[in-house]
Amino acid sequence: MRAVFVTTSKLPNDKRYPTPYIKPLWKVGIAPSESISDEEKSQRLRDVLMAFRLRIASQTTLSPLIDFPAMLSMPPGEIPQPVPLFALIQPGEQNRAMATLLLPNEVSATIIPMN
């Protein structure tokens, strides 16, 4: 499985988030078709990262695997729906935390956190 690295994406507060998206999330949730504009991809990416950031802010302690809901338009529908996503936190370059965002079917039941 190949990753889509998103390292230059910015949220409104100008913070950068080094985040590899595994291809299924990118293809299904961020860029499900060729006709989606770069602006819409950026908006979808921003929405997912903001949902992730809000979930982290609500945690008193962080585990290596975090579940969080995000509003996404998943095929075949056009209406955004809450989609459960997961973030796997690991050390990246220079021992900085890096998050890999996953769809529920990419996470084994043995590692799902029981929050």
VMD Tcl script that builds the backbone (N, CA, C; Angstrom):
set m [mol new atoms 345]
animate dup $m
set s [atomselect $m all]
$s set {name element resname resid chain x y z} {
  {N N MET 1 A 0.843 -1.169 0.000}
  {CA C MET 1 A 0.000 0.000 0.000}
  {C C MET 1 A 0.895 1.240 0.000}
  {N N ARG 2 A 0.655 2.157 -0.872}
  {CA C ARG 2 A 1.477 3.358 -0.957}
  {C C ARG 2 A 0.799 4.525 -0.254}
  {N N ALA 3 A 1.613 5.405 0.288}
  {CA C ALA 3 A 1.089 6.562 1.013}
  {C C ALA 3 A 1.060 7.779 0.104}
  {N N VAL 4 A 0.155 8.677 0.398}
  {CA C VAL 4 A 0.111 9.992 -0.227}
  {C C VAL 4 A 0.574 10.947 0.863}
  {N N PHE 5 A 1.719 11.566 0.700}
  {CA C PHE 5 A 2.247 12.435 1.746}
  {C C PHE 5 A 1.712 13.846 1.575}
  {N N VAL 6 A 1.207 14.383 2.654}
  {CA C VAL 6 A 0.669 15.733 2.671}
  {C C VAL 6 A 1.509 16.506 3.672}
  {N N THR 7 A 2.474 17.246 3.176}
  {CA C THR 7 A 3.373 17.944 4.091}
  {C C THR 7 A 3.272 19.453 3.984}
  {N N THR 8 A 2.605 19.948 2.973}
  {CA C THR 8 A 2.530 21.396 2.824}
  {C C THR 8 A 1.137 21.927 3.076}
  {N N SER 9 A 0.238 21.062 3.484}
  {CA C SER 9 A -1.127 21.506 3.738}
  {C C SER 9 A -1.161 22.386 4.972}
  {N N LYS 10 A -1.946 23.444 4.906}
  {CA C LYS 10 A -2.045 24.363 6.030}
  {C C LYS 10 A -3.488 24.482 6.474}
  {N N LEU 11 A -3.647 24.601 7.755}
  {CA C LEU 11 A -4.939 24.955 8.318}
  {C C LEU 11 A -4.917 26.461 8.561}
  {N N PRO 12 A -6.065 27.048 8.899}
  {CA C PRO 12 A -6.108 28.501 9.057}
  {C C PRO 12 A -5.082 29.085 10.034}
  {N N ASN 13 A -4.600 28.302 10.993}
  {CA C ASN 13 A -3.641 28.843 11.950}
  {C C ASN 13 A -2.203 28.759 11.451}
  {N N ASP 14 A -1.988 28.397 10.193}
  {CA C ASP 14 A -0.671 28.322 9.554}
  {C C ASP 14 A 0.237 27.226 10.088}
  {N N LYS 15 A -0.291 26.272 10.838}
  {CA C LYS 15 A 0.551 25.165 11.287}
  {C C LYS 15 A 0.601 24.122 10.188}
  {N N ARG 16 A 1.734 23.499 10.023}
  {CA C ARG 16 A 1.902 22.451 9.018}
  {C C ARG 16 A 1.793 21.094 9.694}
  {N N TYR 17 A 1.183 20.155 9.008}
  {CA C TYR 17 A 0.960 18.823 9.543}
  {C C TYR 17 A 1.583 17.790 8.619}
  {N N PRO 18 A 2.735 17.216 9.011}
  {CA C PRO 18 A 3.267 16.133 8.174}
  {C C PRO 18 A 2.389 14.905 8.364}
  {N N THR 19 A 1.610 14.563 7.354}
  {CA C THR 19 A 0.631 13.485 7.482}
  {C C THR 19 A 0.642 12.617 6.236}
  {N N PRO 20 A 1.015 11.335 6.366}
  {CA C PRO 20 A 0.822 10.459 5.209}
  {C C PRO 20 A -0.596 9.903 5.224}
  {N N TYR 21 A -1.306 10.076 4.135}
  {CA C TYR 21 A -2.627 9.466 3.975}
  {C C TYR 21 A -2.400 8.183 3.222}
  {N N ILE 22 A -2.933 7.091 3.721}
  {CA C ILE 22 A -2.848 5.858 2.961}
  {C C ILE 22 A -3.785 6.013 1.759}
  {N N LYS 23 A -3.389 5.502 0.630}
  {CA C LYS 23 A -4.115 5.724 -0.616}
  {C C LYS 23 A -5.618 5.482 -0.560}
  {N N PRO 24 A -6.124 4.448 0.124}
  {CA C PRO 24 A -7.583 4.274 0.126}
  {C C PRO 24 A -8.334 5.490 0.673}
  {N N LEU 25 A -7.861 6.106 1.750}
  {CA C LEU 25 A -8.541 7.295 2.272}
  {C C LEU 25 A -8.463 8.427 1.257}
  {N N TRP 26 A -7.317 8.604 0.632}
  {CA C TRP 26 A -7.166 9.670 -0.362}
  {C C TRP 26 A -8.121 9.432 -1.539}
  {N N LYS 27 A -8.135 8.209 -2.056}
  {CA C LYS 27 A -8.954 7.911 -3.238}
  {C C LYS 27 A -10.449 7.904 -2.942}
  {N N VAL 28 A -10.840 7.487 -1.753}
  {CA C VAL 28 A -12.262 7.378 -1.436}
  {C C VAL 28 A -12.808 8.655 -0.798}
  {N N GLY 29 A -12.040 9.303 0.072}
  {CA C GLY 29 A -12.573 10.431 0.832}
  {C C GLY 29 A -12.111 11.808 0.403}
  {N N ILE 30 A -10.879 11.930 -0.064}
  {CA C ILE 30 A -10.343 13.252 -0.403}
  {C C ILE 30 A -10.471 13.533 -1.900}
  {N N ALA 31 A -10.059 12.599 -2.719}
  {CA C ALA 31 A -10.094 12.786 -4.172}
  {C C ALA 31 A -10.735 11.582 -4.851}
  {N N PRO 32 A -12.069 11.381 -4.648}
  {CA C PRO 32 A -12.721 10.196 -5.201}
  {C C PRO 32 A -12.893 10.202 -6.723}
  {N N SER 33 A -12.711 11.346 -7.373}
  {CA C SER 33 A -12.809 11.357 -8.837}
  {C C SER 33 A -11.846 12.392 -9.407}
  {N N GLU 34 A -11.550 12.209 -10.678}
  {CA C GLU 34 A -10.642 13.118 -11.384}
  {C C GLU 34 A -11.230 14.520 -11.537}
  {N N SER 35 A -12.558 14.613 -11.478}
  {CA C SER 35 A -13.216 15.900 -11.725}
  {C C SER 35 A -13.184 16.839 -10.519}
  {N N ILE 36 A -12.737 16.369 -9.378}
  {CA C ILE 36 A -12.691 17.233 -8.186}
  {C C ILE 36 A -11.538 18.220 -8.328}
  {N N SER 37 A -11.840 19.483 -8.107}
  {CA C SER 37 A -10.823 20.527 -8.260}
  {C C SER 37 A -9.817 20.462 -7.111}
  {N N ASP 38 A -8.659 21.065 -7.346}
  {CA C ASP 38 A -7.640 21.128 -6.296}
  {C C ASP 38 A -8.162 21.880 -5.079}
  {N N GLU 39 A -8.990 22.886 -5.312}
  {CA C GLU 39 A -9.568 23.650 -4.199}
  {C C GLU 39 A -10.473 22.763 -3.342}
  {N N GLU 40 A -11.289 21.937 -3.992}
  {CA C GLU 40 A -12.178 21.045 -3.241}
  {C C GLU 40 A -11.376 19.984 -2.492}
  {N N LYS 41 A -10.303 19.465 -3.124}
  {CA C LYS 41 A -9.434 18.511 -2.435}
  {C C LYS 41 A -8.835 19.154 -1.187}
  {N N SER 42 A -8.399 20.405 -1.325}
  {CA C SER 42 A -7.828 21.127 -0.184}
  {C C SER 42 A -8.859 21.308 0.924}
  {N N GLN 43 A -10.096 21.618 0.544}
  {CA C GLN 43 A -11.158 21.778 1.542}
  {C C GLN 43 A -11.450 20.467 2.254}
  {N N ARG 44 A -11.508 19.379 1.510}
  {CA C ARG 44 A -11.756 18.067 2.114}
  {C C ARG 44 A -10.605 17.679 3.046}
  {N N LEU 45 A -9.393 17.932 2.600}
  {CA C LEU 45 A -8.221 17.650 3.416}
  {C C LEU 45 A -8.244 18.477 4.691}
  {N N ARG 46 A -8.554 19.753 4.553}
  {CA C ARG 46 A -8.638 20.640 5.719}
  {C C ARG 46 A -9.695 20.142 6.708}
  {N N ASP 47 A -10.846 19.711 6.201}
  {CA C ASP 47 A -11.919 19.214 7.066}
  {C C ASP 47 A -11.480 17.982 7.855}
  {N N VAL 48 A -10.803 17.042 7.182}
  {CA C VAL 48 A -10.332 15.828 7.859}
  {C C VAL 48 A -9.287 16.182 8.907}
  {N N LEU 49 A -8.336 17.049 8.541}
  {CA C LEU 49 A -7.298 17.438 9.501}
  {C C LEU 49 A -7.881 18.205 10.685}
  {N N MET 50 A -8.887 19.022 10.448}
  {CA C MET 50 A -9.515 19.758 11.548}
  {C C MET 50 A -10.253 18.790 12.481}
  {N N ALA 51 A -10.942 17.808 11.923}
  {CA C ALA 51 A -11.620 16.807 12.755}
  {C C ALA 51 A -10.599 16.049 13.597}
  {N N PHE 52 A -9.470 15.697 13.003}
  {CA C PHE 52 A -8.398 15.017 13.719}
  {C C PHE 52 A -7.841 15.906 14.830}
  {N N ARG 53 A -7.612 17.156 14.500}
  {CA C ARG 53 A -7.076 18.102 15.487}
  {C C ARG 53 A -8.044 18.294 16.660}
  {N N LEU 54 A -9.336 18.405 16.380}
  {CA C LEU 54 A -10.327 18.551 17.447}
  {C C LEU 54 A -10.362 17.322 18.348}
  {N N ARG 55 A -10.211 16.147 17.744}
  {CA C ARG 55 A -10.191 14.919 18.547}
  {C C ARG 55 A -8.963 14.878 19.451}
  {N N ILE 56 A -7.819 15.265 18.935}
  {CA C ILE 56 A -6.601 15.297 19.751}
  {C C ILE 56 A -6.759 16.283 20.899}
  {N N ALA 57 A -7.344 17.437 20.620}
  {CA C ALA 57 A -7.527 18.469 21.649}
  {C C ALA 57 A -8.445 17.993 22.767}
  {N N SER 58 A -9.344 17.065 22.477}
  {CA C SER 58 A -10.290 16.590 23.484}
  {C C SER 58 A -9.726 15.439 24.323}
  {N N GLN 59 A -8.567 14.933 23.966}
  {CA C GLN 59 A -7.968 13.806 24.671}
  {C C GLN 59 A -7.155 14.273 25.874}
  {N N THR 60 A -7.282 13.580 26.995}
  {CA C THR 60 A -6.437 13.893 28.154}
  {C C THR 60 A -5.101 13.178 28.040}
  {N N THR 61 A -5.116 11.983 27.459}
  {CA C THR 61 A -3.878 11.259 27.149}
  {C C THR 61 A -3.995 10.734 25.724}
  {N N LEU 62 A -2.881 10.635 25.047}
  {CA C LEU 62 A -2.893 10.164 23.666}
  {C C LEU 62 A -2.397 8.726 23.595}
  {N N SER 63 A -3.085 7.940 22.805}
  {CA C SER 63 A -2.625 6.584 22.525}
  {C C SER 63 A -2.071 6.588 21.101}
  {N N PRO 64 A -1.343 5.547 20.729}
  {CA C PRO 64 A -0.801 5.513 19.366}
  {C C PRO 64 A -1.872 5.386 18.284}
  {N N LEU 65 A -3.092 4.945 18.663}
  {CA C LEU 65 A -4.187 4.824 17.705}
  {C C LEU 65 A -5.380 5.623 18.212}
  {N N ILE 66 A -5.816 6.587 17.421}
  {CA C ILE 66 A -6.905 7.481 17.816}
  {C C ILE 66 A -8.030 7.358 16.796}
  {N N ASP 67 A -9.244 7.193 17.283}
  {CA C ASP 67 A -10.395 7.188 16.387}
  {C C ASP 67 A -11.012 8.581 16.395}
  {N N PHE 68 A -11.545 8.990 15.247}
  {CA C PHE 68 A -12.212 10.292 15.162}
  {C C PHE 68 A -13.175 10.286 13.985}
  {N N PRO 69 A -14.303 10.998 14.122}
  {CA C PRO 69 A -15.241 11.088 13.000}
  {C C PRO 69 A -14.906 12.290 12.116}
  {N N ALA 70 A -15.128 12.144 10.834}
  {CA C ALA 70 A -14.959 13.252 9.888}
  {C C ALA 70 A -16.144 13.241 8.933}
  {N N MET 71 A -16.565 14.408 8.509}
  {CA C MET 71 A -17.650 14.527 7.536}
  {C C MET 71 A -17.050 14.446 6.129}
  {N N LEU 72 A -17.432 13.399 5.400}
  {CA C LEU 72 A -16.919 13.207 4.044}
  {C C LEU 72 A -18.045 12.797 3.106}
  {N N SER 73 A -17.930 13.207 1.863}
  {CA C SER 73 A -18.831 12.737 0.802}
  {C C SER 73 A -18.183 11.502 0.200}
  {N N MET 74 A -18.680 10.353 0.566}
  {CA C MET 74 A -18.108 9.102 0.072}
  {C C MET 74 A -18.967 8.604 -1.083}
  {N N PRO 75 A -18.350 8.057 -2.124}
  {CA C PRO 75 A -19.140 7.524 -3.232}
  {C C PRO 75 A -20.082 6.438 -2.736}
  {N N PRO 76 A -21.251 6.317 -3.284}
  {CA C PRO 76 A -21.785 7.006 -4.452}
  {C C PRO 76 A -22.520 8.294 -4.100}
  {N N GLY 77 A -22.690 8.618 -2.824}
  {CA C GLY 77 A -23.462 9.791 -2.425}
  {C C GLY 77 A -22.680 11.084 -2.511}
  {N N GLU 78 A -23.410 12.168 -2.591}
  {CA C GLU 78 A -22.804 13.497 -2.635}
  {C C GLU 78 A -22.951 14.231 -1.302}
  {N N ILE 79 A -23.829 13.719 -0.436}
  {CA C ILE 79 A -24.101 14.386 0.833}
  {C C ILE 79 A -23.062 13.942 1.859}
  {N N PRO 80 A -22.380 14.901 2.520}
  {CA C PRO 80 A -21.393 14.519 3.535}
  {C C PRO 80 A -22.037 13.717 4.663}
  {N N GLN 81 A -21.351 12.678 5.068}
  {CA C GLN 81 A -21.790 11.787 6.136}
  {C C GLN 81 A -20.657 11.649 7.143}
  {N N PRO 82 A -20.977 11.421 8.432}
  {CA C PRO 82 A -19.895 11.165 9.380}
  {C C PRO 82 A -19.249 9.808 9.078}
  {N N VAL 83 A -17.946 9.815 8.928}
  {CA C VAL 83 A -17.187 8.610 8.624}
  {C C VAL 83 A -16.175 8.390 9.742}
  {N N PRO 84 A -16.173 7.209 10.360}
  {CA C PRO 84 A -15.176 6.958 11.397}
  {C C PRO 84 A -13.806 6.738 10.750}
  {N N LEU 85 A -12.823 7.480 11.199}
  {CA C LEU 85 A -11.446 7.342 10.717}
  {C C LEU 85 A -10.542 7.032 11.903}
  {N N PHE 86 A -9.334 6.611 11.607}
  {CA C PHE 86 A -8.344 6.332 12.628}
  {C C PHE 86 A -7.048 7.026 12.267}
  {N N ALA 87 A -6.288 7.397 13.288}
  {CA C ALA 87 A -4.956 7.965 13.100}
  {C C ALA 87 A -3.978 7.108 13.884}
  {N N LEU 88 A -2.955 6.631 13.215}
  {CA C LEU 88 A -1.891 5.877 13.849}
  {C C LEU 88 A -0.715 6.835 14.021}
  {N N ILE 89 A -0.344 7.106 15.272}
  {CA C ILE 89 A 0.719 8.069 15.578}
  {C C ILE 89 A 2.026 7.310 15.746}
  {N N GLN 90 A 3.040 7.732 14.994}
  {CA C GLN 90 A 4.358 7.099 15.036}
  {C C GLN 90 A 5.439 8.161 14.948}
  {N N PRO 91 A 6.656 7.832 15.374}
  {CA C PRO 91 A 7.739 8.802 15.194}
  {C C PRO 91 A 8.097 8.916 13.713}
  {N N GLY 92 A 8.327 10.130 13.283}
  {CA C GLY 92 A 8.722 10.385 11.908}
  {C C GLY 92 A 10.125 10.956 11.867}
  {N N GLU 93 A 10.348 11.846 10.920}
  {CA C GLU 93 A 11.650 12.499 10.801}
  {C C GLU 93 A 11.977 13.250 12.083}
  {N N GLN 94 A 13.206 13.178 12.503}
  {CA C GLN 94 A 13.691 13.889 13.684}
  {C C GLN 94 A 12.854 13.576 14.919}
  {N N ASN 95 A 12.313 12.357 14.990}
  {CA C ASN 95 A 11.492 11.899 16.118}
  {C C ASN 95 A 10.253 12.752 16.368}
  {N N ARG 96 A 9.771 13.459 15.377}
  {CA C ARG 96 A 8.511 14.190 15.487}
  {C C ARG 96 A 7.367 13.238 15.223}
  {N N ALA 97 A 6.254 13.484 15.888}
  {CA C ALA 97 A 5.088 12.623 15.695}
  {C C ALA 97 A 4.542 12.777 14.281}
  {N N MET 98 A 4.170 11.658 13.688}
  {CA C MET 98 A 3.587 11.653 12.359}
  {C C MET 98 A 2.318 10.797 12.424}
  {N N ALA 99 A 1.263 11.250 11.803}
  {CA C ALA 99 A -0.010 10.537 11.833}
  {C C ALA 99 A -0.294 9.918 10.477}
  {N N THR 100 A -0.656 8.646 10.491}
  {CA C THR 100 A -1.130 7.949 9.298}
  {C C THR 100 A -2.632 7.789 9.462}
  {N N LEU 101 A -3.407 8.353 8.539}
  {CA C LEU 101 A -4.862 8.318 8.645}
  {C C LEU 101 A -5.411 7.126 7.869}
  {N N LEU 102 A -6.331 6.398 8.533}
  {CA C LEU 102 A -6.815 5.128 7.994}
  {C C LEU 102 A -8.334 5.054 7.979}
  {N N LEU 103 A -8.870 4.321 7.013}
  {CA C LEU 103 A -10.285 3.979 6.986}
  {C C LEU 103 A -10.516 2.843 7.978}
  {N N PRO 104 A -11.750 2.672 8.460}
  {CA C PRO 104 A -12.016 1.613 9.451}
  {C C PRO 104 A -11.635 0.208 8.983}
  {N N ASN 105 A -11.826 -0.093 7.706}
  {CA C ASN 105 A -11.507 -1.440 7.222}
  {C C ASN 105 A -10.003 -1.696 7.124}
  {N N GLU 106 A -9.179 -0.682 7.384}
  {CA C GLU 106 A -7.729 -0.844 7.355}
  {C C GLU 106 A -7.150 -1.073 8.754}
  {N N VAL 107 A -8.004 -1.083 9.750}
  {CA C VAL 107 A -7.554 -1.225 11.131}
  {C C VAL 107 A -8.007 -2.585 11.656}
  {N N SER 108 A -7.081 -3.314 12.200}
  {CA C SER 108 A -7.405 -4.622 12.779}
  {C C SER 108 A -8.184 -4.451 14.058}
  {N N ALA 109 A -9.151 -5.311 14.302}
  {CA C ALA 109 A -9.983 -5.238 15.511}
  {C C ALA 109 A -9.138 -5.401 16.769}
  {N N THR 110 A -7.970 -5.977 16.678}
  {CA C THR 110 A -7.137 -6.187 17.864}
  {C C THR 110 A -6.440 -4.917 18.321}
  {N N ILE 111 A -6.388 -3.887 17.470}
  {CA C ILE 111 A -5.705 -2.658 17.874}
  {C C ILE 111 A -6.637 -1.458 17.998}
  {N N ILE 112 A -7.940 -1.651 17.832}
  {CA C ILE 112 A -8.890 -0.543 17.963}
  {C C ILE 112 A -8.980 -0.144 19.425}
  {N N PRO 113 A -8.795 1.155 19.743}
  {CA C PRO 113 A -8.861 1.586 21.147}
  {C C PRO 113 A -10.283 1.481 21.700}
  {N N MET 114 A -10.386 1.184 22.950}
  {CA C MET 114 A -11.690 1.089 23.612}
  {C C MET 114 A -11.913 2.346 24.452}
  {N N ASN 115 A -12.235 3.465 23.813}
  {CA C ASN 115 A -12.425 4.749 24.514}
  {C C ASN 115 A -13.756 4.792 25.176}
}
mol reanalyze $m
mol bondsrecalc $m
mol representation Tube
mol addrep $m
